[in-house]
Amino acid sequence: MKSFCAALTVLCFSSAHAAADNSGGVHRYIIERTFPAGALAGLDSTVKETVNANNAKFGVTWEMSYTNKDKTKTYCVYDAPSEEAVREAAKANALPVDSVMEVPLTLMPKGTDARFSK
């Protein structure tokens, strides 16, 4: 949980993260995943393209992911119409899902107003 909170803090306050206006039925989610050691070693552009193509079938967009040092946990940011769509896309990609949390507000450190997804 400590690492999840740290990842969430980075997500919410990173100036590299652009604020998104998620109106129109699209919501932002953070997905926590646990992988066996070494499972992320084969994540190349072909795998990413396949994941993105499968996600598109469910209206899901993979924005970015963070990983722990051991590359056994990821915290992924997705835009999607619903939590169910996120879970269905994960199933289509044979990806684990430990938890899905909607994050309806993006907080920026400076110069940008907060954005709500609804």
TABELWO-V72076 format. One line per field, one symbol per residue. phi: phi as a letter, one per 20 degrees, with the letter a starting at -180 (. if undefined). psi: psi as a letter, one per 40 degrees, with the letter a starting at -180 (. if undefined). burial: # if it has 24 or more other ideal C-beta (glycine too) atoms within 12 Angstrom, else .. Layout:
# TABELWO-V72076
phi->???
psi->???
burial->???
This chain:
# TABELWO-V72076
phi->.fffffffffffdfffeefceefnndcdcddecdcfgnfefefdffffffgfffggfdmdceeacdcfgeldcccddcdafafgffffffffeldfcebccfcfcdddfamcffddec
psi->ddddddddddddeheehhihhfifehihihhhihiihededegadddddddddddddefhhhdiiiiidefehihihihididdddddddddefiihdihhhgehhhidiehiihie.
burial->...#..##.###....#.##.#...########.#....#..........#..##..#.#######......#########.#.###.##..#.#.#..####..#..........#.
